[in-house]
Amino acid sequence: MPSLATYLDRTSAPADRPNETLDVRELPPPKPLQETLELLAEIDDDTVLVQLNDRAPQHLYPKLEDRGYRYETIDDDGTVVTIVWRT
């Protein structure tokens, strides 16, 4: 798996901000959604969240939009990486 910097470089996410990684690949639904939203509520608005999942978090996207986050998802050979940040 590539480094986090490689994923950040492939998106519009600000690469100069601190980042936090959340690996939810082993969790059944709705745990990935819940844990992602809980972590976003805890971290600083300048922090970029990198979520590792085994599928695209379709139910997460509208919740991110409602809360004012931007996001991009990359499918990297079975690992789905969603990068979330505040604008």
Sequence and secondary structure as in RCSB ss.txt:
>XXXX:A:sequence
MPSLATYLDRTSAPADRPNETLDVRELPPPKPLQETLELLAEIDDDTVLVQLNDRAPQHLYPKLEDRGYRYETID
DDGTVVTIVWRT
>XXXX:A:secstr
   HHHHHHTSSS TTS EEEEE TT  TTHHHHHHHHHHHHS TT EEEEEESS  TTHHHHHHHTTEEEEEEE
ETTEEEEEEEE 
